[in-house]
């Protein structure tokens, strides 16, 4: 029996308007100490900008929707207003 490999349905690509993260008003910030590695953020990210291996976020394409923060069961992701420090 083969093991099914999970992967996001979408992949970030350079669109006609350029990187899509430029109009984001908030950005997700991961607290790696709180993170349990459940991968719910990776699964639910509609833009597939969260890396599975280390949960690094590609801010060039992140739209700041906040789904990752809402789905995180341990609150390891906070949404921070753009321009503010985490």
N, CA, C and O of each residue as an XYZ file, in Angstrom:
344
protein
N       0.844     -1.178      0.000
C       0.000      0.000      0.000
C       0.890      1.241      0.000
O       1.840      1.315      0.779
N       0.596      2.210     -0.857
C       1.384      3.434     -0.918
C       0.788      4.494     -0.007
O      -0.421      4.543      0.219
N       1.655      5.327      0.501
C       1.232      6.409      1.392
C       0.823      7.619      0.548
O       1.563      8.041     -0.341
N      -0.349      8.167      0.830
C      -0.832      9.341      0.107
C      -0.062     10.581      0.564
O       0.112     10.811      1.761
N       0.389     11.362     -0.392
C       1.140     12.570     -0.085
C       0.206     13.764     -0.154
O      -0.459     13.986     -1.165
N       0.160     14.532      0.929
C      -0.659     15.741      0.952
C       0.113     16.889      0.322
O       1.318     17.029      0.532
N      -0.579     17.697     -0.441
C       0.024     18.906     -0.991
C      -1.070     19.933     -1.218
O      -2.227     19.571     -1.436
N      -0.720     21.207     -1.171
C      -1.726     22.248     -1.377
C      -2.281     22.197     -2.789
O      -1.622     21.722     -3.714
N      -3.501     22.695     -2.941
C      -4.131     22.709     -4.258
C      -3.602     23.832     -5.130
O      -3.622     23.727     -6.356
N      -3.137     24.888     -4.520
C      -2.651     26.050     -5.267
C      -1.160     26.216     -5.038
O      -0.599     25.673     -4.086
N      -0.538     26.960     -5.906
C       0.866     27.311     -5.741
C       1.014     28.798     -6.041
O       0.383     29.300     -6.971
N       1.841     29.517     -5.266
C       2.017     30.942     -5.533
C       2.745     31.145     -6.865
O       3.769     30.514     -7.124
N       2.216     32.011     -7.684
C       2.851     32.329     -8.963
C       2.847     33.831     -9.178
O       2.012     34.551     -8.630
N       3.787     34.291     -9.979
C       3.887     35.702    -10.299
C       2.754     36.039    -11.256
O       2.729     35.541    -12.382
N       1.820     36.875    -10.828
C       0.679     37.237    -11.644
C       0.932     38.474    -12.482
O       2.003     39.076    -12.404
N      -0.039     38.850    -13.274
C       0.079     40.016    -14.147
C       0.327     41.286    -13.347
O       0.990     42.205    -13.829
N      -0.198     41.344    -12.132
C      -0.017     42.521    -11.289
C       1.200     42.442    -10.394
O       1.408     43.327     -9.564
N       2.015     41.398    -10.539
C       3.193     41.229     -9.706
C       2.879     40.438     -8.450
O       1.833     39.794     -8.366
N       3.774     40.480     -7.473
C       3.530     39.775     -6.215
C       2.253     40.276     -5.538
O       1.989     41.478     -5.508
N       1.474     39.355     -5.002
C       0.171     39.717     -4.453
C       0.211     40.159     -3.000
O      -0.801     40.626     -2.478
N       1.345     40.025     -2.335
C       1.439     40.393     -0.928
C       1.573     41.884     -0.694
O       1.562     42.322      0.456
N       1.698     42.675     -1.746
C       1.946     44.107     -1.581
C       0.749     44.882     -1.060
O       0.921     45.987     -0.545
N      -0.452     44.346     -1.174
C      -1.629     45.085     -0.716
C      -2.196     44.530      0.590
O      -3.315     44.866      0.979
N      -1.430     43.691      1.255
C      -1.851     43.090      2.524
C      -1.833     44.152      3.634
O      -0.912     44.968      3.681
N      -2.822     44.156      4.517
C      -2.843     45.103      5.635
C      -2.341     44.462      6.932
O      -1.891     45.166      7.836
N      -2.418     43.129      7.027
C      -1.906     42.402      8.177
C      -1.108     41.214      7.678
O      -1.365     40.693      6.593
N      -0.128     40.786      8.483
C       0.663     39.629      8.091
C       0.697     38.617      9.242
O       0.687     39.006     10.411
N       0.737     37.335      8.917
C       0.841     36.321      9.958
C       2.286     36.194     10.435
O       3.219     36.230      9.633
N       2.459     36.047     11.737
C       3.778     35.854     12.329
C       3.708     34.590     13.185
O       2.868     34.477     14.078
N       4.596     33.650     12.901
C       4.607     32.368     13.596
C       5.529     32.408     14.806
O       6.674     32.851     14.707
N       5.030     31.946     15.944
C       5.834     31.759     17.145
C       6.271     30.297     17.131
O       5.490     29.416     17.491
N       7.502     30.032     16.721
C       7.984     28.659     16.550
C       8.031     27.882     17.862
O       7.990     26.652     17.851
N       8.115     28.577     18.983
C       8.120     27.888     20.275
C       6.748     27.306     20.604
O       6.658     26.263     21.252
N       5.684     27.969     20.166
C       4.323     27.475     20.400
C       3.897     26.428     19.373
O       3.043     25.588     19.655
N       4.493     26.482     18.185
C       4.081     25.625     17.074
C       4.288     24.153     17.406
O       5.366     23.762     17.854
N       3.260     23.335     17.190
C       3.332     21.894     17.438
C       3.594     21.100     16.164
O       3.781     19.885     16.220
N       3.609     21.772     15.018
C       3.852     21.085     13.751
C       2.651     20.328     13.224
O       2.812     19.363     12.476
N       1.455     20.741     13.593
C       0.234     20.038     13.151
C      -0.053     20.232     11.657
O      -0.776     19.440     11.054
N       0.509     21.275     11.070
C       0.383     21.599      9.639
C      -0.999     22.104      9.218
O      -1.276     22.191      8.022
N      -1.867     22.436     10.167
C      -3.168     22.982      9.778
C      -3.009     24.306      9.025
O      -3.776     24.586      8.103
N      -2.032     25.114      9.403
C      -1.798     26.371      8.691
C      -1.433     26.093      7.243
O      -1.924     26.768      6.338
N      -0.588     25.118      7.019
C      -0.151     24.726      5.687
C      -1.320     24.189      4.856
O      -1.450     24.495      3.671
N      -2.159     23.390      5.497
C      -3.306     22.794      4.805
C      -4.337     23.852      4.411
O      -4.858     23.824      3.296
N      -4.636     24.785      5.321
C      -5.703     25.749      5.090
C      -5.291     26.994      4.312
O      -6.166     27.725      3.846
N      -4.010     27.263      4.152
C      -3.581     28.467      3.445
C      -4.064     28.426      1.992
O      -3.622     27.572      1.225
N      -4.963     29.333      1.605
C      -5.511     29.294      0.245
C      -4.500     29.691     -0.827
O      -4.710     29.409     -2.007
N      -3.415     30.336     -0.436
C      -2.403     30.775     -1.396
C      -1.174     29.874     -1.399
O      -0.254     30.093     -2.187
N      -1.142     28.865     -0.532
C      -0.034     27.910     -0.434
C       1.307     28.606     -0.240
O       2.288     28.264     -0.899
N       1.349     29.582      0.662
C       2.585     30.327      0.902
C       3.314     29.895      2.170
O       4.334     30.484      2.529
N       2.803     28.878      2.844
C       3.449     28.368      4.056
C       4.191     27.088      3.699
O       3.605     26.158      3.145
N       5.480     27.042      4.019
C       6.296     25.873      3.723
C       5.968     24.746      4.701
O       5.841     24.969      5.905
N       5.836     23.555      4.174
C       5.495     22.402      5.005
C       6.613     22.064      5.985
O       6.340     21.731      7.138
N       7.852     22.143      5.551
C       8.979     21.699      6.363
C       9.189     22.550      7.614
O       9.318     22.016      8.716
N       9.224     23.869      7.447
C       9.549     24.738      8.583
C       8.509     25.825      8.847
O       8.721     26.692      9.695
N       7.401     25.784      8.134
C       6.299     26.747      8.257
C       6.745     28.176      7.967
O       6.140     29.126      8.464
N       7.799     28.337      7.166
C       8.209     29.675      6.722
C       7.106     30.246      5.829
O       6.493     29.514      5.052
N       6.856     31.544      5.941
C       5.775     32.190      5.187
C       6.375     33.059      4.094
O       7.247     33.888      4.353
N       5.900     32.862      2.877
C       6.357     33.659      1.734
C       5.509     34.933      1.700
O       4.409     34.946      1.148
N       6.038     36.002      2.298
C       5.289     37.254      2.402
C       5.122     37.953      1.057
O       4.300     38.861      0.931
N       5.876     37.548      0.071
C       5.739     38.152     -1.249
C       4.359     37.832     -1.851
O       3.825     38.607     -2.646
N       3.799     36.691     -1.464
C       2.507     36.277     -2.017
C       1.405     36.119     -0.977
O       0.254     35.883     -1.344
N       1.723     36.242      0.309
C       0.715     36.146      1.363
C      -0.212     37.355      1.286
O       0.248     38.496      1.250
N      -1.514     37.099      1.260
C      -2.498     38.182      1.172
C      -2.990     38.638      2.542
O      -3.749     39.603      2.631
N      -2.575     37.967      3.604
C      -2.958     38.375      4.953
C      -4.390     38.054      5.319
O      -5.009     38.782      6.094
N      -4.930     36.972      4.772
C      -6.332     36.624      5.042
C      -6.573     36.180      6.480
O      -7.678     36.334      7.000
N      -5.538     35.625      7.129
C      -5.670     35.212      8.521
C      -6.208     33.810      8.747
O      -6.399     33.412      9.896
N      -6.459     33.052      7.693
C      -6.954     31.685      7.879
C      -5.977     30.840      8.683
O      -6.392     30.038      9.520
N      -4.700     31.012      8.439
C      -3.697     30.232      9.173
C      -3.802     30.500     10.674
O      -3.746     29.571     11.480
N      -3.953     31.752     11.041
C      -4.060     32.121     12.457
C      -5.355     31.589     13.066
O      -5.361     31.126     14.207
N      -6.446     31.652     12.314
C      -7.731     31.155     12.832
C      -7.734     29.645     13.005
O      -8.383     29.135     13.918
N      -7.027     28.920     12.154
C      -7.037     27.455     12.218
C      -6.003     26.877     13.178
O      -6.085     25.700     13.532
N      -5.041     27.673     13.600
C      -3.995     27.174     14.495
C      -4.598     26.831     15.860
O      -5.109     27.718     16.545
N      -4.547     25.551     16.265
C      -5.191     25.157     17.523
C      -4.473     25.631     18.783
O      -5.057     25.609     19.866
N      -3.207     26.063     18.658
C      -2.457     26.494     19.840
C      -2.144     27.978     19.831
O      -1.432     28.458     20.713
N      -2.656     28.713     18.862
C      -2.443     30.153     18.810
C      -1.005     30.547     18.520
O      -0.521     31.564     19.017
N      -0.311     29.730     17.701
C       1.086     30.000     17.391
C       1.256     31.049     16.292
O       2.376     31.482     16.019
N       0.159     31.458     15.663
C       0.231     32.453     14.593
C      -0.588     33.668     15.003
O      -1.771     33.556     15.325
N       0.055     34.825     14.988
C      -0.626     36.079     15.301
C      -0.663     36.935     14.043
O       0.281     36.940     13.253
N      -1.759     37.655     13.866
C      -1.856     38.590     12.746
C      -1.404     39.960     13.243
O      -1.973     40.516     14.182
N      -0.380     40.485     12.602
C       0.239     41.758     12.987
C      -0.005     42.785     11.888
O       0.152     42.474     10.707
N      -0.380     43.987     12.254
C      -0.591     45.061     11.270
C       0.710     45.334     10.534
O       1.775     45.407     11.146
N       0.621     45.485      9.221
C       1.798     45.789      8.416
C       2.490     47.036      8.940
O       1.824     48.003      9.310
N       3.797     47.027      8.976
C       4.570     48.160      9.464
C       4.888     48.096     10.940
O       5.730     48.851     11.426
N       4.219     47.193     11.672
C       4.489     47.034     13.101
C       5.409     45.837     13.316
O       5.401     44.885     12.534
N       6.184     45.894     14.360
C       7.066     44.776     14.712
C       6.268     43.722     15.479
O       5.321     44.036     16.200
N       6.674     42.482     15.305
C       5.995     41.369     15.984
C       6.373     41.288     17.439
O       5.891     40.409     18.154
